[in-house]
Amino acid sequence: MRIKVPEHLVPLDSILPEEPLLMMGAGPVPVPARVAAANGIVINHLGETMSQIVEQVKSMSRYVFQTENGRILGVAGPGSAAMEMAVANLVRPGSRVLSIVNGLFSGRLADMAERLEAEVTRLPVGEGLAAQPEQVEEYLRQYKPHVLTIVQGETSNTTWNHHLPEIARLAHEHDCLIIVDAVCTLSTMPLDMDEWNIDAVITGGQKGLSCIPGVSLVAFSERAWQFIQSRNDTLKHWCLDARLANRFWYEKSYHYTAPVSGILALHEALRLICNETLPVRFQRHMRCSEALQNGVQALGLSLYVEKSARLTSVLGIHVPDGIDAGALLQYMSKRYRVEISGSFGANIVRIGQMGEQCRTHNLFRTLHALGSSLQSMGMSLDLPAGVAALEGTLDAHEFA
Ligand SMILES: *Cc1c(COP(=O)(O)O)cnc(C)c1O
């Protein structure tokens, strides 16, 4: 044996802390203990248990996506792989695509369509603003796209496209398929795939669903599925070919080795959502997000996006003058073991309100860590007022 284990790695201690950090950023989010336990199991990817799990994942997903007959397919990959699966299967080389771009993730959908050699038109939306139906309709008239892409929530700058139902209706009227990225919003706020006539909905594990990263879902409408089946060209993406994935998800046969542990975790996450029910879950998210918004403002900080277009699942907060965002995040993590996110563009920090993040005790700990860290960094703010506003809003909802 010529090659030895590097000396500095012997003995190798675990890097992981005994007690995990509280993950309150823009994802990944904490997972319930049952989801973590399910993720620790490996079973036969084509066995009888797996096929029952797959059936249940599909029917629970249909509830979560609110679709009677949508075609549910899982993807071994990040939310971006699910985005690429939706785009690659609905966009052909030369297809006209209209991409509503509010920020990083909605821009990624446009980039993906471009790589597939589509003719992409971007509709740029001002920073922190929601896409306006009138403008979308103008673009639909002018460019006659075959596919429209949009995010429900733009995680990167915490904007909510609250006119989504109206925009989806317009797309339908113009005979255009609509792909909706709901990675950070699904199961945190209403999204009614059938009612709104959406053709593809994308989600990832590690955000709204409060599951592990690396396992994602796509739901295709019947109209989208017909289009996919009618294609006579061969998809360039073998792993992401929906017709091949259909073998595993609908025909109990082999496409690639499914991420069994991840699917078990997803099954458990979906089961928890179904047991909670969507209305109760939406209410929990609304209550927690409002309480956090009020708490943050009562501290003396300001929120990045105006109320009407403000995303509730991820909250953007202006970094106060004289404070370095990176140093703030580091301080919160080191001293309070609470992690929140910075941003890719604007000078904001972001606090997630997805799944397990929306728990009362997590809110108190996060708001305190934020306020107290800023005070230690020399900023003067009203920590008791922040905590009181948080508590007051939570109580008001509870007794409403
Ligand atoms: C996080 C996110 C993605 C990308 O998910 P990955 O798992 O990082 O690939 C896409 N869209 C939105 C809206 C997101 O929040």
The ligand as an ORCA input file, in Angstrom:
! r2SCAN-3c Opt
* xyz 0 1
  C     -34.483     27.224     -3.446
  C     -35.267     27.519     -4.648
  C     -34.988     26.912     -5.867
  C     -33.811     26.014     -6.089
  O     -33.804     24.895     -5.279
  P     -32.426     24.075     -5.147
  O     -32.825     22.894     -4.331
  O     -31.446     24.981     -4.502
  O     -32.022     23.706     -6.521
  C     -35.778     27.229     -6.942
  N     -36.796     28.080     -6.838
  C     -37.104     28.684     -5.684
  C     -38.254     29.623     -5.638
  C     -36.350     28.417     -4.546
  O     -36.661     29.016     -3.400
*
